[in-house]
């Protein structure tokens, strides 16, 4: 009986792990933080903590940035580029253009693709 309980618990944990990652090799929901405003595509996103949702609009990959307790939703198209192996940590690639910070890539730990803007 104890073995069945352990197997059931392991099966439950496995299901949760696979549910959080979709067939594209990325998590549907992640968290990101910006210490200062950053341009993502044509959108300027203010500094703060965000929940990021990866969605599809037709054939377009779209990242939706929302702040807890705020009504702002920033939608930005992205391109997925496969990584050689799953990312071991979160990573932001930011360039400085004049006085503006521009986000070029986002990688989330555990994903096997990066988001390119």
KASULHU-V568377 format. One record per residue. N is the residue number from 0. RES is the residue in one small letter. PSI is psi in radians with two decimals (NA if undefined). D_FIRST is the distance of its C-alpha to the first C-alpha in Angstrom with 1 decimal. Layout:
n = <N	N>
res = <RES	RES>
psi = <PSI	PSI>
d_first = <D_FIRST	D_FIRST>
This chain:
n = <0	1	2	3	4	5	6	7	8	9	10	11	12	13	14	15	16	17	18	19	20	21	22	23	24	25	26	27	28	29	30	31	32	33	34	35	36	37	38	39	40	41	42	43	44	45	46	47	48	49	50	51	52	53	54	55	56	57	58	59	60	61	62	63	64	65	66	67	68	69	70	71	72	73	74	75	76	77	78	79	80	81	82	83	84	85	86	87	88	89	90	91	92	93	94	95	96	97	98	99	100	101	102	103	104	105	106	107	108	109	110	111	112	113	114	115	116>
res = <x	x	x	x	x	x	x	x	x	x	x	x	x	x	x	x	x	x	x	x	x	x	x	x	x	x	x	x	x	x	x	x	x	x	x	x	x	x	x	x	x	x	x	x	x	x	x	x	x	x	x	x	x	x	x	x	x	x	x	x	x	x	x	x	x	x	x	x	x	x	x	x	x	x	x	x	x	x	x	x	x	x	x	x	x	x	x	x	x	x	x	x	x	x	x	x	x	x	x	x	x	x	x	x	x	x	x	x	x	x	x	x	x	x	x	x	x>
psi = <-0.74	-0.68	-0.71	-0.69	-0.77	-0.78	-0.70	-0.74	-0.76	-0.67	-0.71	-0.81	-0.69	-0.74	-0.72	-0.75	-0.83	-0.50	-0.50	-0.25	2.33	-3.08	-0.22	-0.10	0.33	2.74	2.46	-0.51	2.37	3.07	2.51	2.67	2.38	2.24	-0.34	2.93	2.55	2.42	2.29	1.89	-2.20	0.06	2.35	2.15	2.15	2.78	2.59	-3.11	2.37	2.60	2.29	2.22	2.29	2.14	2.98	2.37	1.66	-2.14	-0.07	2.36	2.27	2.32	2.27	2.05	2.12	2.54	2.36	2.29	0.01	2.70	-0.14	2.33	2.14	2.06	2.31	2.31	2.56	2.93	2.36	2.31	2.17	2.46	2.75	-0.59	2.90	2.45	2.39	-0.28	2.84	2.59	2.42	2.28	1.99	2.34	2.68	2.16	1.80	-2.13	0.18	2.43	2.30	2.10	2.15	-0.64	2.59	2.33	2.35	2.40	2.33	-0.23	2.67	0.28	2.68	2.73	2.14	2.31	NA>
d_first = <0.0	3.8	5.4	5.2	6.5	8.9	10.0	10.7	12.6	14.5	15.4	16.7	18.7	20.1	21.2	23.0	24.7	26.0	27.1	29.3	31.3	33.2	34.4	37.5	35.6	36.3	34.6	35.9	36.2	37.3	39.4	42.8	45.5	49.3	51.5	54.6	55.4	54.7	56.0	53.5	55.4	58.0	56.0	56.4	53.2	53.9	52.3	48.9	45.2	43.9	40.9	41.5	40.3	40.9	41.9	43.8	47.1	48.1	48.2	48.6	46.0	46.5	45.3	45.3	45.8	45.3	45.6	43.5	45.7	48.4	49.4	50.6	48.9	50.3	49.7	50.5	50.3	48.7	48.3	45.1	45.8	43.1	42.3	42.0	38.6	36.4	38.2	37.0	38.8	40.6	44.3	47.4	50.5	53.5	57.2	60.1	62.8	65.8	64.4	61.3	57.8	56.4	52.7	52.5	48.8	45.4	42.3	38.9	36.4	33.8	36.2	37.6	40.9	43.4	45.4	49.1	51.7>
